[in-house]
Amino acid sequence: MPTRTDVVEERIKDLEQDLSGLLAALTRDPKRQAWIERFWRALSKASAVAATMAARRMAAKAWRVLTGEPPPSAQR
C-alpha cells in the first residue's frame, strides 16, 4: 500500500505535467510551428539537392582527370 508521501509525490508530478502542458499551449502558436516545420523541410531538401549537384560535378571533374574522357553520363 502506498504511503501518503508517495501519493503526494505522484500528485505533484501530475500537477507539474499539467502546468507545463498549459504553459506550452499558451506560449506556442500552432500556425507558426507549422510554418517553421515546412520551412525546415524545404531548407533540408534544398541543401540535399545542392549537395547532390556539387557531388556530381566533382565526380565528373575527377573522372576527366583520372581517365582523360568525359564522364559516361555526359556522352548521351
N, C-alpha and C positions, 0 to 999 in steps of 0.2 A: 504494500500500500504506500503510495507516495506521501511524502511529508508535506507540511504546509509550505516549507521553503521551496520545495520542488515545484509545487503548484504556482506559487508566486513568481518564480523564475520563468516558468513557461508562459504565464500571462504577460509578463513584462516583455518577453521576446515577441509574442504575438502583437503586442501594442507597438513595439519598435518597427515591426514589419508593416503594420497598417499605416503608421505615421510616415515611413519612408515612401510607401506607395502613394500616399496623399500628397507628399511634397513633390514627387515626380509628376503626378497628374497636374499639379498647379503650376509647375515651372516649365514643362515641356510642351511645345506646340506640335501636334501630330502632322500638320501640313509642312512645317519647316523640317521636321525629322524625315518625312518622305522625300522632300526636295534634296536634302543632304544625301540620302541614300541613292537617289537617282543620279546626282552629280558624281558621287564616288564611283558608281558603276560605269558611267560614261568616261570618267578620267582613267580608270583602270583599263578599260577597253582601248582607249586611245593610246595609252602608253604601251600596251601589248602590241598594237598594230605598228607603232613607231619602232619598237624593238625588233619586230619581225622584219620590217623593211630594212633596217640597218644591218641585221644579221645576214640577210640575203645579199645585200650589196658587198659586205665584207667577204662573204663566201665567194662571190663572183670574182672579186679582185684577187683573192687568194688563188682561185682556180687558174686565172690568167697568168699569174706569176709562176705558179708551180708547173703548169702544163704548156704554157705558151699558146693555148687555144681559147676561144670563147667558151663560156660555160654551156653545158648541154641545153639548158632552158632558153638561152639566148639564140639558139640555132634554128628556131622554128621556121 
